[in-house]
């Protein structure tokens, strides 16, 4: 039975809770009235206010980047086995739009350093990172890539951030897939412009970084901050 247009606003008022899914016909008629121009004045303004969302271009771009990342198909050591699990049905990183792993760095915008990085491998990893798309991000997965782990010797780099920028460090030996997904969620929030505070900020430990180890009491000096910024610029 056709619903008359005069009864439309009484059946589906703009104020109050939305209609039930069973009122599909009513919603169809509301959409028809909107297209015909029958909604005017305050009713049209209220409909637009309820149906539209305003934002800026940077937020839209960051939202797209955070939810459609292309990880690089790249593994270094045993942590790579845990990394492979994130695309399985149990963990399903496709929920966050990052299941499309690419075999070429020119098609990837995120690299996961899953394992130890040897001195001989460091320039290769850096070259791969330089070939990736911009903007790009890096996750250091596990203790070995983050700090050298158990390999405190001359053959292994004591932390991947010695030769390339790293955005997120995931601890563990090896970290479980849940931990990697948790780090990936932190990276998403950082891309969206709402990063989680680091442990130094949470525990008021600014100045304990390696580059400021001579000034562990209080905030680092201006000279130390300037030297640190210059070092980060050299790293890219």
Backbone torsions as a table, in degrees:
resi	resn	phi	psi	omega
1	UNK	NA	133.0	-176.5
2	UNK	-74.0	135.9	177.3
3	UNK	-89.0	123.3	-179.3
4	UNK	-68.8	149.5	-176.9
5	UNK	-66.2	-27.7	-179.5
6	UNK	-67.0	-29.6	-179.5
7	UNK	-88.3	-2.6	-172.2
8	UNK	-63.2	-48.1	-176.0
9	UNK	-70.9	-26.6	176.2
10	UNK	-74.4	-33.4	-179.9
11	UNK	-79.5	-30.8	-177.0
12	UNK	-134.5	72.9	179.7
13	UNK	-68.0	152.1	179.3
14	UNK	-73.9	-25.8	178.4
15	UNK	-88.4	159.5	176.0
16	UNK	88.0	-173.6	-178.0
17	UNK	-67.7	153.7	178.9
18	UNK	-66.6	155.4	-179.7
19	UNK	-67.9	160.6	179.2
20	UNK	-69.2	156.7	178.1
21	UNK	-58.4	-23.0	179.8
22	UNK	-69.8	-17.3	-179.2
23	UNK	-87.4	42.5	-178.5
24	UNK	-62.2	-39.3	-179.4
25	UNK	-62.8	-38.0	178.6
26	UNK	-65.3	-43.0	179.4
27	UNK	-66.1	-35.8	176.5
28	UNK	-61.8	-41.7	179.3
29	UNK	-68.8	-33.6	175.8
30	UNK	-64.1	-42.7	177.5
31	UNK	-64.6	-37.1	177.8
32	UNK	-65.2	-42.0	178.0
33	UNK	-63.4	-36.7	178.5
34	UNK	-64.7	-42.7	180.0
35	UNK	-68.7	-33.1	-180.0
36	UNK	-79.2	-11.8	-178.8
37	UNK	87.1	16.9	-179.3
38	UNK	-79.6	-20.4	176.1
39	UNK	-84.5	119.2	-175.9
40	UNK	-137.4	163.5	173.2
41	UNK	63.8	-139.5	-176.8
42	UNK	-60.5	-33.9	-179.7
43	UNK	-65.1	-41.3	178.2
44	UNK	-66.8	-41.8	178.9
45	UNK	-63.1	-41.7	178.3
46	UNK	-65.9	-38.3	178.7
47	UNK	-64.8	-41.7	179.5
48	UNK	-67.0	-40.5	179.3
49	UNK	-63.1	-33.8	179.8
50	UNK	-81.9	-18.1	-171.1
51	UNK	-108.5	-11.6	-173.5
52	UNK	-116.1	152.6	177.9
53	UNK	-130.8	129.2	179.8
54	UNK	-106.8	141.5	178.1
55	UNK	-155.9	-168.3	176.5
56	UNK	-118.7	168.1	-173.3
57	UNK	-65.3	-38.5	-178.7
58	UNK	-62.3	-40.2	179.8
59	UNK	-68.1	-37.3	177.8
60	UNK	-65.7	-43.6	178.9
61	UNK	-63.0	-44.8	180.0
62	UNK	-65.7	-36.7	176.6
63	UNK	-62.6	-42.2	177.6
64	UNK	-66.3	-40.4	179.5
65	UNK	-65.7	-40.4	-176.7
66	UNK	-70.7	-25.4	-174.5
67	UNK	-111.5	12.0	175.9
68	UNK	-147.0	55.8	-177.9
69	UNK	-84.7	148.8	179.5
70	UNK	-113.5	93.9	179.4
71	UNK	-69.9	150.2	177.3
72	UNK	-82.4	134.9	174.4
73	UNK	-75.1	93.3	-170.4
74	UNK	-153.0	126.7	178.1
75	UNK	-136.1	147.3	-177.2
76	UNK	-111.5	-41.9	-175.5
77	UNK	-154.3	-147.7	-171.3
78	UNK	-64.8	-26.1	178.0
79	UNK	-63.6	-21.3	179.8
80	UNK	-63.8	-29.2	177.8
81	UNK	-64.5	-42.3	176.6
82	UNK	-66.5	-36.7	179.4
83	UNK	-64.2	-38.0	179.8
84	UNK	-62.7	-25.4	-175.7
85	UNK	-72.3	-18.1	-173.8
86	UNK	-69.9	-16.6	177.9
87	UNK	-93.8	0.4	-179.5
88	UNK	-77.8	163.1	-179.5
89	UNK	-60.3	-27.5	-177.6
90	UNK	-67.2	-39.9	-176.4
91	UNK	-105.4	-39.2	166.4
92	UNK	52.3	71.9	177.8
93	UNK	-70.8	-4.4	172.9
94	UNK	-63.1	-19.2	175.2
95	UNK	-59.9	-25.9	-178.2
96	UNK	-110.1	10.4	174.3
97	UNK	74.6	30.0	-177.0
98	UNK	-127.4	29.1	-178.3
99	UNK	-87.4	-9.3	-173.3
100	UNK	-88.5	78.2	-179.4
101	UNK	-75.5	136.6	-176.0
102	UNK	-108.6	143.4	-179.7
103	UNK	-87.0	-10.2	-179.5
104	UNK	-116.2	133.6	177.4
105	UNK	-63.7	-21.7	179.3
106	UNK	-74.3	-9.1	177.0
107	UNK	-114.5	6.3	-176.3
108	UNK	-116.4	150.1	176.7
109	UNK	-125.8	6.9	176.1
110	UNK	-144.0	134.9	176.9
111	UNK	-120.5	136.2	177.1
112	UNK	-110.8	113.3	178.9
113	UNK	-83.0	92.3	-171.5
114	UNK	-100.2	76.6	177.4
115	UNK	138.2	-179.8	-178.3
116	UNK	-69.1	151.5	178.4
117	UNK	-117.6	113.5	-179.9
118	UNK	-79.1	164.3	179.6
119	UNK	-60.3	-38.7	-179.5
120	UNK	-72.3	-26.6	-177.6
121	UNK	-86.5	-20.2	-175.0
122	UNK	-58.0	-47.7	178.4
123	UNK	-64.9	-29.1	177.1
124	UNK	-68.6	-45.0	178.7
125	UNK	-62.8	-40.8	179.5
126	UNK	-64.9	-38.1	178.2
127	UNK	-65.2	-41.0	177.3
128	UNK	-63.2	-42.8	179.4
129	UNK	-62.0	-40.7	-179.5
130	UNK	-66.0	-26.1	-178.6
131	UNK	-84.9	-6.1	-176.9
132	UNK	-76.2	163.5	-179.3
133	UNK	-68.6	152.7	173.2
134	UNK	-103.1	141.5	-7.8
135	UNK	-73.5	152.4	-175.6
136	UNK	-135.6	158.4	-175.8
137	UNK	-138.6	159.4	-178.2
138	UNK	-136.4	137.1	175.2
139	UNK	-116.7	126.0	175.5
140	UNK	-93.8	110.2	-172.8
141	UNK	-101.7	118.7	176.1
142	UNK	95.6	163.9	-177.4
143	UNK	-68.0	-33.1	-174.8
144	UNK	-66.7	-46.4	-179.7
145	UNK	-76.7	-22.8	-178.7
146	UNK	-82.8	-38.5	-175.5
147	UNK	-144.6	8.8	-176.6
148	UNK	95.7	-25.3	178.0
149	UNK	59.1	-134.7	-179.3
150	UNK	-75.9	-10.4	-175.6
151	UNK	-93.8	69.5	178.5
152	UNK	-88.1	70.8	-177.9
153	UNK	-141.7	-177.4	-173.8
154	UNK	-74.1	-14.4	-171.7
155	UNK	-92.8	-13.0	-172.7
156	UNK	-121.2	135.6	176.8
157	UNK	-67.9	130.5	-178.5
158	UNK	-85.3	62.9	180.0
159	UNK	115.9	123.9	-177.5
160	UNK	-67.2	-21.8	179.5
161	UNK	-72.7	2.4	173.8
162	UNK	-74.4	-24.6	-174.9
163	UNK	-130.0	-2.4	178.3
164	UNK	-157.7	155.4	177.3
165	UNK	-69.0	138.8	176.9
166	UNK	-125.9	129.5	-177.1
167	UNK	-90.7	-41.0	-175.7
168	UNK	-132.6	134.1	173.1
169	UNK	-108.7	127.0	177.9
170	UNK	-109.7	111.1	-178.2
171	UNK	-75.9	165.2	177.6
172	UNK	128.7	159.5	-179.9
173	UNK	-147.6	84.8	-11.7
174	UNK	-87.2	157.2	173.8
175	UNK	-71.2	146.0	177.9
176	UNK	-72.6	161.8	177.3
177	UNK	-56.2	-33.4	176.9
178	UNK	-61.0	-38.4	179.4
179	UNK	-67.2	-38.5	178.1
180	UNK	-66.1	-41.2	177.7
181	UNK	-65.5	-36.1	176.3
182	UNK	-62.8	-42.4	175.4
183	UNK	-65.4	-35.8	176.9
184	UNK	-65.2	-38.7	176.4
185	UNK	-63.8	-36.8	175.5
186	UNK	-63.8	-39.7	177.2
187	UNK	-64.2	-38.9	176.9
188	UNK	-59.9	-44.3	179.5
189	UNK	-65.9	-33.2	177.6
190	UNK	-67.5	-40.9	178.6
191	UNK	-65.2	-36.4	-179.9
192	UNK	-73.0	-5.6	179.0
193	UNK	89.1	15.2	179.1
194	UNK	-129.8	64.1	-174.5
195	UNK	-73.0	150.0	173.4
196	UNK	-73.2	140.6	178.2
197	UNK	-66.6	140.0	178.5
198	UNK	-71.6	169.5	-176.6
199	UNK	-66.2	-29.6	177.7
200	UNK	-66.3	-37.8	177.7
201	UNK	-71.1	-39.4	-178.6
202	UNK	-66.6	-37.4	-175.4
203	UNK	-105.2	15.8	175.8
204	UNK	55.1	49.8	-176.3
205	UNK	-114.8	26.3	176.0
206	UNK	-61.2	136.6	-178.8
207	UNK	103.0	-3.1	179.5
208	UNK	-96.1	6.9	179.0
209	UNK	-65.2	161.7	-178.7
210	UNK	-61.6	-37.0	-178.6
211	UNK	-71.6	-14.3	-179.7
212	UNK	-121.7	29.3	-175.2
213	UNK	-67.6	-20.9	177.0
214	UNK	-79.6	-6.8	-178.9
215	UNK	-131.4	61.6	-174.1
216	UNK	-81.6	-7.0	-179.6
217	UNK	-103.8	121.2	178.9
218	UNK	79.6	-167.7	-179.5
219	UNK	-77.4	150.4	178.0
220	UNK	-66.7	154.6	-178.5
221	UNK	-74.5	167.6	178.9
222	UNK	-64.2	-36.1	178.9
223	UNK	-64.8	-40.9	179.1
224	UNK	-66.1	-41.5	178.1
225	UNK	-63.9	-39.6	178.9
226	UNK	-66.4	-40.5	177.9
227	UNK	-65.8	-38.6	178.7
228	UNK	-66.0	-42.7	178.4
229	UNK	-62.8	-40.6	178.4
230	UNK	-64.2	-37.7	178.5
231	UNK	-66.8	-40.9	178.6
232	UNK	-65.4	-35.5	177.7
233	UNK	-66.1	-36.6	178.0
234	UNK	-66.5	-32.2	178.8
235	UNK	-73.8	-18.7	180.0
236	UNK	102.2	NA	NA
